[in-house]
Amino acid sequence: MRPPQRTDGAAVHRLISECPPLDLNSLYSYLLLCEHFSATSVVAGRADAFLGFISGYLVPGRPDTLFVWQVAVHADARGQRLGKRMLAHLLHRPGLAGVRYIETTVGPDNGASRAMFASLARLYKAPVHESPLFDRALFGAQGHDDEPLLRIGPLQPL
């Protein structure tokens, strides 16, 4: 596991395309994530065949809060707790030592992601609070589900 690099953008884009139902963004957006948000993102596997990717960022004005945007785990690595291990890897980076909260949006029907974040919350002995954030109406004609906010924290030191 390591921070992504600019040259990883295409491989990350390919990984996301192989991980439905994740929203596939433009290749340009993944190049930007790998370039500008490498300190708060992680890739797992080889550059020619990533098995996992997490994109995240520190919430502006709240340096104690890591927002996790996408968690992708390739089908070949599912059931190995790779998503949880990548999140723990991020939280152990020296530059993220001040993170006390994790925020993310997870659709109501995404049981695997909800279970992963619940497991992470148990590991860090932290409560999970759910509140509305992006109602499906905000997505217009895209037919997107609601994206409620999950807030985990405060995280307890391991």
DSSP file (Angstrom, degrees, kcal/mol; ACC not computed):
  #  RESIDUE AA STRUCTURE BP1 BP2  ACC     N-H-->O    O-->H-N    N-H-->O    O-->H-N    TCO  KAPPA ALPHA  PHI   PSI    X-CA   Y-CA   Z-CA
    1    1 A M              0   0    0      0, 0.0    43,-0.2     0, 0.0    41,-0.0   0.000 360.0 360.0 360.0 140.2    0.0    0.0    0.0
    2    2 A R  B     -A   43   0A   0     41,-1.9    41,-2.7     3,-0.0     3,-0.1  -0.978 360.0 -77.4-159.4 165.6    1.2    3.4   -0.9
    3    3 A P        -     0   0    0      0, 0.0    39,-0.2     0, 0.0    36,-0.1  -0.470  57.3-107.9 -65.7 144.0    0.1    6.9   -1.8
    4    4 A P        -     0   0    0      0, 0.0     2,-0.3     0, 0.0    37,-0.1  -0.365  31.1-145.7 -70.4 156.4   -1.0    7.1   -5.5
    5    5 A Q    >   -     0   0    0      1,-0.1     3,-2.6    -3,-0.1     4,-0.3  -0.814  28.8-103.6-118.0 161.1    1.2    8.9   -8.0
    6    6 A R  G >  S+     0   0    0     -2,-0.3     3,-1.6     1,-0.3    29,-0.2   0.867 121.2  58.7 -49.8 -40.9    0.2   11.0  -11.0
    7    7 A T  G 3  S+     0   0    0      1,-0.3     4,-0.3     2,-0.1    -1,-0.3   0.560  94.8  66.7 -70.7  -7.0    1.2    8.1  -13.3
    8    8 A D  G <> S+     0   0    0     -3,-2.6     4,-2.6     1,-0.2    -1,-0.3   0.531  71.5  96.6 -87.7  -7.8   -1.3    5.8  -11.5
    9    9 A G  H <> S+     0   0    0     -3,-1.6     4,-2.5    -4,-0.3    -1,-0.2   0.874  83.5  46.2 -54.3 -45.8   -4.4    7.8  -12.8
   10   10 A A  H  > S+     0   0    0     -3,-0.3     4,-2.3     1,-0.2    -1,-0.2   0.901 113.6  48.9 -66.4 -40.2   -5.2    5.5  -15.7
   11   11 A A  H  > S+     0   0    0     -4,-0.3     4,-2.3     2,-0.2    -1,-0.2   0.878 112.0  49.2 -67.3 -36.7   -4.8    2.3  -13.6
   12   12 A V  H  X S+     0   0    0     -4,-2.6     4,-2.7     2,-0.2     5,-0.2   0.930 110.0  51.2 -66.1 -44.5   -7.0    3.7  -10.9
   13   13 A H  H  X S+     0   0    0     -4,-2.5     4,-2.0    -5,-0.2    -2,-0.2   0.913 110.9  48.9 -57.1 -44.1   -9.6    4.7  -13.6
   14   14 A R  H  X S+     0   0    0     -4,-2.3     4,-1.0     2,-0.2    -1,-0.2   0.913 110.2  51.1 -62.8 -43.9   -9.5    1.1  -14.9
   15   15 A L  H >< S+     0   0    0     -4,-2.3     3,-1.0     1,-0.2    -2,-0.2   0.940 109.7  49.3 -59.3 -47.8   -9.9   -0.3  -11.4
   16   16 A I  H >< S+     0   0    0     -4,-2.7     3,-1.8     1,-0.3    -1,-0.2   0.894 106.4  56.6 -60.3 -39.0  -13.0    1.9  -10.7
   17   17 A S  H 3< S+     0   0    0     -4,-2.0    -1,-0.3     1,-0.3    -2,-0.2   0.759 107.0  50.5 -63.9 -22.5  -14.5    0.8  -14.1
   18   18 A E  T << S+     0   0    0     -3,-1.0    57,-0.4    -4,-1.0    -1,-0.3   0.285  99.3  71.7 -96.3   9.2  -14.2   -2.8  -12.9
   19   19 A C  S X  S-     0   0    0     -3,-1.8     3,-2.1    -4,-0.1    -1,-0.2  -0.475  81.0-151.2-125.6  61.3  -15.9   -2.1   -9.5
   20   20 A P  T 3  S+     0   0    0      0, 0.0     3,-0.1     0, 0.0    -3,-0.0  -0.431  73.9  37.6 -64.1 147.7  -19.6   -1.6  -10.1
   21   21 A P  T 3  S+     0   0    0      0, 0.0     3,-0.1     0, 0.0    -4,-0.0  -0.887  90.9 108.9 -97.5  23.3  -21.7    0.0   -8.7
   22   22 A L  S <  S-     0   0    0     -3,-2.1     2,-0.4    -6,-0.2    -3,-0.1  -0.273  78.5-108.0 -58.3 143.2  -19.1    2.7   -8.0
   23   23 A D        -     0   0    0     -3,-0.1     2,-0.7     1,-0.0    -1,-0.1  -0.611  30.4-138.0 -71.4 125.5  -19.6    5.9  -10.0
   24   24 A L        -     0   0    0     -2,-0.4     2,-0.1    -7,-0.1     3,-0.1  -0.786  22.3-166.2 -87.9 118.1  -16.9    6.1  -12.7
   25   25 A N        -     0   0    0     -2,-0.7    -8,-0.1     1,-0.2     5,-0.0  -0.387  34.9 -70.9 -93.4 177.1  -15.5    9.6  -13.0
   26   26 A S     >  -     0   0    0     -2,-0.1     4,-1.4     1,-0.1     3,-0.3  -0.273  38.3-117.7 -67.8 155.1  -13.4   11.0  -15.8
   27   27 A L  H  > S+     0   0    0      1,-0.2     4,-2.2     2,-0.2     5,-0.2   0.888 116.4  60.5 -56.7 -39.1   -9.8    9.9  -16.2
   28   28 A Y  H  > S+     0   0    0      1,-0.2     4,-2.4     2,-0.2    -1,-0.2   0.895 100.4  53.3 -57.1 -41.7   -8.9   13.5  -15.6
   29   29 A S  H  > S+     0   0    0     -3,-0.3     4,-2.4     1,-0.2    -1,-0.2   0.883 109.4  48.2 -64.3 -36.4  -10.5   13.5  -12.2
   30   30 A Y  H  X S+     0   0    0     -4,-1.4     4,-2.4     2,-0.2    -1,-0.2   0.851 108.7  53.8 -73.0 -32.6   -8.4   10.4  -11.2
   31   31 A L  H  X S+     0   0    0     -4,-2.2     4,-1.8     2,-0.2    -2,-0.2   0.929 111.2  46.7 -61.6 -43.7   -5.2   12.0  -12.4
   32   32 A L  H  X>S+     0   0    0     -4,-2.4     4,-3.6     2,-0.2     5,-0.6   0.917 111.1  51.1 -64.1 -43.4   -6.1   15.0  -10.2
   33   33 A L  H  X5S+     0   0    0     -4,-2.4     4,-1.7     1,-0.2    -1,-0.2   0.930 112.1  46.8 -59.2 -44.8   -6.8   12.8   -7.2
   34   34 A C  H  <5S+     0   0    0     -4,-2.4   -28,-0.2     1,-0.2    -1,-0.2   0.820 121.3  38.1 -67.9 -30.2   -3.5   11.0   -7.7
   35   35 A E  H  <5S+     0   0    0     -4,-1.8     3,-0.3   -30,-0.2    -2,-0.2   0.928 128.7  26.1 -84.8 -50.6   -1.6   14.3   -8.0
   36   36 A H  H  <5S+     0   0    0     -4,-3.6    -3,-0.2     1,-0.2     3,-0.2   0.725 128.5  37.0 -91.5 -23.6   -3.4   16.6   -5.5
   37   37 A F  S ><<S+     0   0    0     -4,-1.7     3,-1.2    -5,-0.6    19,-0.4   0.018  72.3 118.6-120.9  27.7   -4.8   14.2   -2.9
   38   38 A S  G >  S+     0   0    0     -3,-0.3     3,-1.0     1,-0.3    -1,-0.1   0.818  72.4  61.6 -64.4 -29.7   -2.1   11.5   -2.7
   39   39 A A  G 3  S+     0   0    0      1,-0.2    -1,-0.3    -3,-0.2    -2,-0.1   0.723 114.2  34.4 -69.4 -19.3   -1.5   12.3    1.0
   40   40 A T  G <  S+     0   0    0     -3,-1.2     2,-0.3    16,-0.3    -1,-0.2   0.141 113.1  68.9-121.4  18.1   -5.1   11.3    1.8
   41   41 A S    <   -     0   0    0     -3,-1.0     2,-0.3    14,-0.2    14,-0.2  -0.864  60.1-160.4-131.1 165.9   -5.5    8.5   -0.8
   42   42 A V  E     - B   0  54A   0     12,-2.2    12,-2.4    -2,-0.3     2,-0.3  -0.999   7.4-158.8-150.2 145.2   -4.1    5.0   -1.1
   43   43 A V  E     -AB   2  53A   0    -41,-2.7   -41,-1.9    -2,-0.3     2,-0.4  -0.927  10.1-159.6-119.4 151.9   -3.5    2.3   -3.8
   44   44 A A  E     + B   0  52A   0      8,-2.3     7,-2.7    -2,-0.3     8,-1.7  -0.997  53.1  21.4-132.4 136.1   -3.0   -1.4   -3.1
   45   45 A G  E    S- B   0  50A   0     -2,-0.4     5,-0.2     5,-0.3     2,-0.2  -0.667 100.2 -32.1 109.3-166.0   -1.4   -3.9   -5.5
   46   46 A R  E >   - B   0  49A   0      3,-0.9     3,-1.7    -2,-0.2    -2,-0.1  -0.606  54.6-116.7 -90.6 152.5    0.9   -3.5   -8.5
   47   47 A A  T 3  S+     0   0    0      1,-0.3     3,-0.4    -2,-0.2    -1,-0.1   0.787 117.4  50.1 -59.2 -28.3    0.7   -0.4  -10.7
   48   48 A D  T 3  S+     0   0    0      1,-0.2    -1,-0.3   -37,-0.0    -3,-0.0   0.570 127.6  21.8 -86.4  -7.4   -0.3   -2.6  -13.7
   49   49 A A  E <  S-B   46   0A   0     -3,-1.7    -3,-0.9   -34,-0.0    -1,-0.2  -0.410  75.3-169.6-158.7  72.4   -3.0   -4.3  -11.6
   50   50 A F  E     -B   45   0A   0     -3,-0.4    -5,-0.3    -5,-0.2     3,-0.1  -0.409   7.7-171.0 -65.7 140.6   -4.3   -2.4   -8.6
   51   51 A L  E     +     0   0A   0     -7,-2.7    23,-3.2     1,-0.3     2,-0.3   0.592  69.4  21.6-102.6 -18.7   -6.6   -4.4   -6.4
   52   52 A G  E     +BC  44  73A   0     -8,-1.7    -8,-2.3    21,-0.2     2,-0.3  -0.998  54.7 176.9-152.2 153.0   -7.7   -1.4   -4.2
   53   53 A F  E     -BC  43  72A   0     19,-2.1    19,-3.2    -2,-0.3     2,-0.4  -0.963   5.1-171.7-154.6 136.6   -8.0    2.4   -4.1
   54   54 A I  E     -BC  42  71A   0    -12,-2.4   -12,-2.2    -2,-0.3     2,-0.4  -0.999   7.4-163.0-128.2 129.8   -9.3    4.9   -1.7
   55   55 A S  E     + C   0  70A   0     15,-2.1    14,-2.6    -2,-0.4    15,-0.9  -0.923  25.6 146.9-107.9 138.6   -9.7    8.5   -2.5
   56   56 A G  E     - C   0  68A   0     -2,-0.4     2,-0.3   -19,-0.4   -16,-0.3  -0.958  23.9-163.5-157.2 172.6  -10.1   11.0    0.4
   57   57 A Y  E     - C   0  67A   0     10,-2.0    10,-3.3    -2,-0.3     2,-0.4  -0.982  33.9 -99.0-158.0 156.9   -9.4   14.5    1.5
   58   58 A L  E     - C   0  66A   0     -2,-0.3     8,-0.2     8,-0.2     3,-0.1  -0.695  49.8-110.9 -78.3 131.8   -9.3   16.6    4.7
   59   59 A V  E >   - C   0  62A   0      6,-2.4     3,-2.7     3,-0.5     6,-0.2  -0.455  39.0-102.8 -66.7 127.5  -12.5   18.6    4.9
   60   60 A P  T 3  S+     0   0    0      0, 0.0    -1,-0.1     0, 0.0    -3,-0.0  -0.258 106.8  11.1 -53.8 131.0  -11.8   22.3    4.4
   61   61 A G  T 3  S+     0   0    0     -3,-0.1    -2,-0.1     1,-0.0     3,-0.1   0.361 119.5  76.2  81.3  -5.3  -11.8   24.1    7.8
   62   62 A R  E X   +C   59   0A   0     -3,-2.7     3,-2.2     3,-0.1    -3,-0.5  -0.615  50.3 171.3-135.4  75.3  -11.9   20.7    9.6
   63   63 A P  E 3  S+     0   0A   0      0, 0.0    35,-0.1     0, 0.0    -1,-0.1   0.570  76.8  65.3 -66.0  -6.2   -8.4   19.2    9.6
   64   64 A D  E 3  S+     0   0A   0     35,-0.1    36,-2.7    -5,-0.1    37,-2.3   0.360  91.4  78.7 -92.3   5.8   -9.5   16.6   12.1
   65   65 A T  E <   - d   0 101A   0     -3,-2.2    -6,-2.4    -6,-0.2     2,-0.6  -0.956  60.3-163.1-124.9 119.7  -11.9   15.1    9.5
   66   66 A L  E     -Cd  58 102A   0     35,-2.5    37,-2.6    -2,-0.5     2,-0.6  -0.878  11.3-153.0 -96.5 119.6  -11.0   12.8    6.6
   67   67 A F  E     -Cd  57 103A   0    -10,-3.3   -10,-2.0    -2,-0.6     2,-0.7  -0.847   6.8-151.2 -92.4 123.8  -13.7   12.5    4.0
   68   68 A V  E     +Cd  56 104A   0     35,-3.1    37,-0.5    -2,-0.6   -12,-0.3  -0.858  17.4 177.7 -97.1 115.6  -13.5    9.2    2.2
   69   69 A W  E     +     0   0A   0    -14,-2.6     2,-0.4    -2,-0.7    36,-0.2   0.964  61.9   6.9 -86.0 -59.3  -14.8    9.6   -1.4
   70   70 A Q  E     -C   55   0A   0    -15,-0.9   -15,-2.1   -48,-0.1     2,-0.5  -0.984  51.6-168.4-130.7 139.7  -14.4    6.3   -3.1
   71   71 A V  E     -C   54   0A   0     -2,-0.4     2,-0.5   -17,-0.2   -17,-0.2  -0.979  16.5-176.9-121.8 115.0  -13.4    2.8   -1.8
   72   72 A A  E     +C   53   0A   0    -19,-3.2   -19,-2.1    -2,-0.5     2,-0.4  -0.956   9.1 176.0-117.2 128.5  -12.7    0.4   -4.6
   73   73 A V  E     -C   52   0A   0     -2,-0.5   -21,-0.2   -21,-0.2     5,-0.1  -0.984  30.3-125.9-129.7 120.5  -11.8   -3.2   -4.1
   74   74 A H    >   -     0   0    0    -23,-3.2     3,-2.2    -2,-0.4     4,-0.5  -0.262  25.1-113.0 -62.1 149.8  -11.4   -5.5   -7.1
   75   75 A A  G >  S+     0   0    0    -57,-0.4     3,-0.9     1,-0.3    -1,-0.1   0.816 116.0  63.1 -54.5 -33.1  -13.4   -8.7   -7.1
   76   76 A D  G 3  S+     0   0    0      1,-0.2    -1,-0.3     3,-0.0    -2,-0.1   0.679 109.3  40.2 -67.2 -16.4  -10.2  -10.7   -6.9
   77   77 A A  G X >S+     0   0    0     -3,-2.2     3,-1.1   -26,-0.2     5,-0.5   0.352  85.0 122.2-114.5   4.4   -9.5   -9.1   -3.5
   78   78 A R  T < 5 +     0   0    0     -3,-0.9    -4,-0.0    -4,-0.5    -3,-0.0  -0.361  68.7  32.7 -69.7 149.5  -12.9   -9.1   -1.9
   79   79 A G  T 3 5S+     0   0    0     -2,-0.0    -1,-0.2     1,-0.0    -4,-0.0   0.497  94.5  93.4  84.6   4.6  -13.4  -10.9    1.4
   80   80 A Q  T < 5S-     0   0    0     -3,-1.1    -2,-0.1     0, 0.0     5,-0.1   0.223  97.8-115.7-111.3  11.4   -9.8  -10.1    2.5
   81   81 A R  T  >5 +     0   0    0      1,-0.1     4,-2.4     3,-0.1     5,-0.2   0.774  65.2 147.7  60.9  28.0  -10.7   -6.9    4.4
   82   82 A L  H  >< +     0   0    0     -5,-0.5     4,-2.7     1,-0.2     5,-0.2   0.905  66.8  53.0 -62.8 -42.0   -8.6   -4.9    1.9
   83   83 A G  H  > S+     0   0    0      1,-0.2     4,-2.2     2,-0.2    -1,-0.2   0.939 112.1  44.4 -58.1 -47.9  -10.9   -1.8    2.2
   84   84 A K  H  > S+     0   0    0      1,-0.2     4,-2.5     2,-0.2    -1,-0.2   0.889 113.1  51.6 -63.9 -39.9  -10.6   -1.8    6.0
   85   85 A R  H  X S+     0   0    0     -4,-2.4     4,-2.2     2,-0.2    -1,-0.2   0.878 109.0  50.4 -66.8 -36.9   -6.8   -2.4    5.8
   86   86 A M  H  X S+     0   0    0     -4,-2.7     4,-2.4     2,-0.2    -2,-0.2   0.912 110.7  49.5 -66.4 -41.0   -6.4    0.5    3.4
   87   87 A L  H  X S+     0   0    0     -4,-2.2     4,-2.3     2,-0.2    -2,-0.2   0.929 111.6  48.1 -62.3 -44.6   -8.4    2.8    5.7
   88   88 A A  H  X S+     0   0    0     -4,-2.5     4,-1.0     1,-0.2    -1,-0.2   0.891 109.4  54.4 -62.6 -38.7   -6.3    1.8    8.7
   89   89 A H  H >< S+     0   0    0     -4,-2.2     3,-0.7     1,-0.2     4,-0.3   0.932 108.8  48.5 -59.1 -46.5   -3.1    2.4    6.6
   90   90 A L  H >< S+     0   0    0     -4,-2.4     3,-1.7     1,-0.2    -2,-0.2   0.931 108.4  53.3 -58.7 -46.1   -4.3    5.9    5.8
   91   91 A L  H 3< S+     0   0    0     -4,-2.3    -1,-0.2     1,-0.3    -2,-0.2   0.682 105.3  55.9 -67.5 -16.7   -5.1    6.7    9.5
   92   92 A H  T << S+     0   0    0     -4,-1.0    -1,-0.3    -3,-0.7    -2,-0.2   0.430  78.9 113.2 -94.8   0.8   -1.5    5.6   10.4
   93   93 A R  S X  S-     0   0    0     -3,-1.7     3,-1.9    -4,-0.3     4,-0.1  -0.530  73.7-128.0 -71.0 137.9    0.2    8.0    8.1
   94   94 A P  G >  S+     0   0    0      0, 0.0     3,-1.5     0, 0.0     4,-0.2   0.858 107.6  58.3 -55.3 -37.3    2.1   10.7   10.0
   95   95 A G  G 3  S+     0   0    0      1,-0.3     3,-0.2     2,-0.1    -4,-0.1   0.613 107.8  47.1 -70.2 -10.7    0.4   13.5    8.1
   96   96 A L  G X  S+     0   0    0     -3,-1.9     3,-1.9    -6,-0.2    -1,-0.3   0.131  73.4 114.9-114.2  18.7   -3.0   12.3    9.2
   97   97 A A  T <  S+     0   0    0     -3,-1.5    -1,-0.1     1,-0.3    -2,-0.1   0.758  73.7  57.8 -61.1 -24.9   -2.2   11.9   12.9
   98   98 A G  T 3  S+     0   0    0     -3,-0.2     2,-0.4    -4,-0.2    -1,-0.3   0.461  76.2 118.0 -86.3  -0.4   -4.7   14.6   13.8
   99   99 A V    <   +     0   0    0     -3,-1.9   -34,-0.2     1,-0.2   -35,-0.1  -0.540  24.7 159.8 -72.1 123.9   -7.7   12.9   12.1
  100  100 A R        +     0   0    0    -36,-2.7    55,-2.8    -2,-0.4     2,-0.3   0.492  61.7  45.4-115.7 -13.8  -10.4   12.1   14.8
  101  101 A Y  E     -d   65   0A   0    -37,-2.3   -35,-2.5    53,-0.2     2,-0.4  -0.974  59.0-157.8-135.1 146.4  -13.3   11.7   12.4
  102  102 A I  E     -dE  66 152A   0     50,-2.3    50,-3.3    -2,-0.3     2,-0.4  -0.989  14.0-172.0-119.1 133.4  -14.1    9.9    9.2
  103  103 A E  E     +dE  67 151A   0    -37,-2.6   -35,-3.1    -2,-0.4     2,-0.3  -0.946  14.8 149.9-121.9 148.3  -16.9   11.1    7.0
  104  104 A T  E     -dE  68 150A   0     46,-1.8    46,-3.4    -2,-0.4     2,-0.5  -0.968  39.2-119.6-160.9 165.3  -18.3    9.4    3.9
  105  105 A T  E     + E   0 149A   0    -37,-0.5     2,-0.4    -2,-0.3    44,-0.2  -0.975  29.9 176.2-115.0 135.4  -21.5    8.9    2.0
  106  106 A V        -     0   0    0     42,-1.4    -2,-0.0    -2,-0.5    40,-0.0  -0.985  29.8-120.5-139.5 124.3  -22.9    5.4    1.5
  107  107 A G    >   -     0   0    0     -2,-0.4     3,-1.7    40,-0.2     7,-0.2  -0.235  28.6-112.8 -60.8 152.5  -26.1    4.6   -0.2
  108  108 A P  T 3  S+     0   0    0      0, 0.0    -1,-0.1     0, 0.0    39,-0.1   0.750 115.4  50.4 -60.7 -25.0  -28.7    2.7    1.9
  109  109 A D  T 3  S+     0   0    0      1,-0.1     2,-1.6     2,-0.0     3,-0.2   0.420  80.9  98.8 -95.1   1.8  -28.4   -0.4   -0.3
  110  110 A N    <>  +     0   0    0     -3,-1.7     4,-2.2     1,-0.2     5,-0.2  -0.573  43.1 165.7 -91.7  76.9  -24.6   -0.7   -0.2
  111  111 A G  H  >  +     0   0    0     -2,-1.6     4,-2.4     1,-0.2    -1,-0.2   0.839  69.1  56.3 -62.1 -36.9  -24.3   -3.3    2.6
  112  112 A A  H  > S+     0   0    0     -3,-0.2     4,-2.1     2,-0.2    -1,-0.2   0.930 110.8  43.1 -64.5 -45.5  -20.7   -4.2    1.9
  113  113 A S  H  > S+     0   0    0      2,-0.2     4,-2.6     1,-0.2     5,-0.2   0.910 113.6  51.6 -66.9 -41.1  -19.5   -0.6    2.4
  114  114 A R  H  X S+     0   0    0     -4,-2.2     4,-2.3     1,-0.2    -2,-0.2   0.912 110.5  48.9 -61.7 -41.1  -21.7   -0.1    5.4
  115  115 A A  H  X S+     0   0    0     -4,-2.4     4,-2.3     2,-0.2    -1,-0.2   0.895 110.4  51.4 -65.2 -39.6  -20.3   -3.2    7.0
  116  116 A M  H  X S+     0   0    0     -4,-2.1     4,-2.2     2,-0.2    -2,-0.2   0.935 112.4  44.5 -63.7 -46.1  -16.7   -2.1    6.3
  117  117 A F  H  X S+     0   0    0     -4,-2.6     4,-2.3     2,-0.2    -1,-0.2   0.872 112.6  52.3 -68.3 -35.2  -17.2    1.3    7.9
  118  118 A A  H  X S+     0   0    0     -4,-2.3     4,-2.1    -5,-0.2    -1,-0.2   0.902 109.9  49.6 -64.1 -40.2  -19.1   -0.3   10.9
  119  119 A S  H  X S+     0   0    0     -4,-2.3     4,-2.2     2,-0.2    -2,-0.2   0.897 110.3  49.9 -65.0 -40.8  -16.1   -2.7   11.4
  120  120 A L  H  X S+     0   0    0     -4,-2.2     4,-2.1     2,-0.2    -2,-0.2   0.909 108.8  53.0 -63.7 -41.2  -13.7    0.3   11.2
  121  121 A A  H  <>S+     0   0    0     -4,-2.3     5,-2.9     1,-0.2    -2,-0.2   0.904 109.1  49.0 -61.1 -41.5  -15.8    2.1   13.8
  122  122 A R  H ><5S+     0   0    0     -4,-2.1     3,-1.3     3,-0.2    -1,-0.2   0.912 108.4  54.1 -63.7 -41.5  -15.6   -0.9   16.1
  123  123 A L  H 3<5S+     0   0    0     -4,-2.2    -2,-0.2     1,-0.3    -1,-0.2   0.903 116.1  37.7 -58.4 -42.2  -11.9   -1.1   15.7
  124  124 A Y  T 3<5S-     0   0    0     -4,-2.1    32,-2.4    -5,-0.1    -1,-0.3   0.248 110.0-122.4 -95.4  12.0  -11.4    2.5   16.7
  125  125 A K  T < 5 +     0   0    0     -3,-1.3    -3,-0.2     1,-0.2    -4,-0.1   0.903  64.3 143.1  49.0  49.7  -14.2    2.3   19.4
  126  126 A A      < -     0   0    0     -5,-2.9    -1,-0.2    -6,-0.1    -2,-0.1  -0.927  50.4-119.9-123.5 142.8  -16.1    5.1   17.7
  127  127 A P        -     0   0    0      0, 0.0    26,-2.2     0, 0.0     2,-0.5  -0.378  20.6-135.9 -74.3 159.4  -19.8    5.7   17.2
  128  128 A V  E     -F  152   0A   0     24,-0.2     2,-0.4    -2,-0.1    24,-0.2  -0.981  17.8-168.9-117.2 125.0  -21.3    6.0   13.8
  129  129 A H  E     -F  151   0A   0     22,-2.7    22,-2.9    -2,-0.5     2,-0.4  -0.949   4.3-159.5-114.4 134.5  -23.8    8.8   13.2
  130  130 A E  E     +F  150   0A   0     -2,-0.4    20,-0.2    20,-0.2    -2,-0.0  -0.935  18.4 160.9-115.3 136.2  -25.9    8.9   10.0
  131  131 A S  E     -F  149   0A   0     18,-2.1    18,-3.0    -2,-0.4    -2,-0.0  -0.980  44.5 -88.1-147.2 156.8  -27.6   12.0    8.7
  132  132 A P  E     +     0   0A   0      0, 0.0     3,-0.1     0, 0.0    14,-0.0  -0.363  51.4 150.7 -63.7 144.2  -29.1   13.2    5.3
  133  133 A L  E     +     0   0A   0     14,-0.1     2,-0.7     1,-0.1   -28,-0.0   0.414  64.4  22.4-134.2 -69.6  -26.6   14.9    3.0
  134  134 A F  E    S-F  147   0A   0     13,-1.9    13,-2.9     3,-0.0     2,-0.1  -0.891  70.4-155.0-113.0 105.4  -27.4   14.5   -0.7
  135  135 A D    >   -     0   0    0     -2,-0.7     3,-2.0    11,-0.2     4,-0.4  -0.451  29.7-112.8 -73.0 148.3  -31.0   13.7   -1.5
  136  136 A R  G >  S+     0   0    0      1,-0.3     3,-1.4     2,-0.2     8,-0.3   0.782 114.2  67.8 -54.7 -28.7  -31.6   11.8   -4.8
  137  137 A A  G >  S+     0   0    0      1,-0.3     3,-1.5     2,-0.2    -1,-0.3   0.814  89.5  64.3 -62.8 -29.3  -33.4   15.0   -6.1
  138  138 A L  G <  S+     0   0    0     -3,-2.0    -1,-0.3     1,-0.3    -2,-0.2   0.734  94.4  60.9 -65.9 -21.1  -30.1   16.8   -6.2
  139  139 A F  G X  S-     0   0    0     -3,-1.4     3,-1.6    -4,-0.4    -1,-0.3   0.460  91.2-161.0 -86.8  -1.5  -28.8   14.4   -8.8
  140  140 A G  G X   -     0   0    0     -3,-1.5     3,-1.0     1,-0.3    -1,-0.3  -0.292  63.4  -8.0  62.0-136.1  -31.4   15.4  -11.3
  141  141 A A  G 3  S+     0   0    0      1,-0.2    -1,-0.3     2,-0.1    -4,-0.1   0.429 109.7  94.1 -78.3   0.8  -32.1   13.0  -14.1
  142  142 A Q  G <  S-     0   0    0     -3,-1.6    -1,-0.2    -6,-0.1    -2,-0.1   0.698  86.5-134.2 -68.5 -17.1  -29.2   10.7  -13.3
  143  143 A G    <   +     0   0    0     -3,-1.0     2,-0.2     1,-0.2    -2,-0.1   0.865  43.8 166.5  67.6  35.5  -31.4    8.5  -11.2
  144  144 A H        -     0   0    0     -8,-0.3    -1,-0.2    -4,-0.2    -5,-0.2  -0.564  34.0-117.7 -84.9 145.8  -28.9    8.3   -8.4
  145  145 A D        -     0   0    0     -2,-0.2    -1,-0.1     1,-0.2   -38,-0.0  -0.275  43.5 -78.8 -72.3 165.7  -29.8    7.0   -4.9
  146  146 A D        -     0   0    0      1,-0.1   -11,-0.2   -11,-0.1    -1,-0.2  -0.317  38.1-148.7 -57.0 149.0  -29.7    9.1   -1.8
  147  147 A E  E     - F   0 134A   0    -13,-2.9   -13,-1.9   -40,-0.1   -40,-0.2  -0.769  16.9-168.1-123.7  84.4  -26.2    9.6   -0.3
  148  148 A P  E     -     0   0A   0      0, 0.0   -42,-1.4     0, 0.0     2,-0.4  -0.387  24.1-113.1 -70.8 152.3  -26.6    9.9    3.4
  149  149 A L  E     -EF 105 131A   0    -18,-3.0   -18,-2.1   -44,-0.2     2,-0.5  -0.723  23.1-160.2 -87.3 130.0  -23.5   11.0    5.4
  150  150 A L  E     -EF 104 130A   0    -46,-3.4   -46,-1.8    -2,-0.4     2,-0.5  -0.958   6.9-168.6-105.4 127.8  -21.9    8.6    7.8
  151  151 A R  E     -EF 103 129A   0    -22,-2.9   -22,-2.7    -2,-0.5     2,-0.5  -0.976   1.8-168.3-119.1 119.7  -19.7   10.3   10.5
  152  152 A I  E     -EF 102 128A   0    -50,-3.3   -50,-2.3    -2,-0.5     3,-0.3  -0.923  29.3 -91.5-110.3 124.3  -17.5    8.0   12.5
  153  153 A G        -     0   0    0    -26,-2.2   -52,-0.2    -2,-0.5     2,-0.1  -0.784  36.9 -61.5 146.8 171.5  -15.8    9.4   15.6
  154  154 A P        -     0   0    0      0, 0.0    -1,-0.3     0, 0.0     2,-0.2   0.361  69.3-141.9 -72.9 140.6  -14.2   10.5   17.6
  155  155 A L        -     0   0    0    -55,-2.8   -30,-0.1    -3,-0.3   -29,-0.1  -0.533   9.7-138.8 -73.0 135.8  -11.6    7.8   16.8
  156  156 A Q        -     0   0    0    -32,-2.4   -30,-0.1    -2,-0.2    -1,-0.0  -0.757  27.7-100.5 -94.3 142.6   -9.9    6.3   19.8
  157  157 A P              0   0    0      0, 0.0    -1,-0.1     0, 0.0     0, 0.0  -0.293 360.0 360.0 -60.0 145.1   -6.1    5.6   19.5
  158  158 A L              0   0    0     -3,-0.0   -33,-0.0     0, 0.0    -2,-0.0   0.448 360.0 360.0 -83.2 360.0   -5.2    1.9   18.9
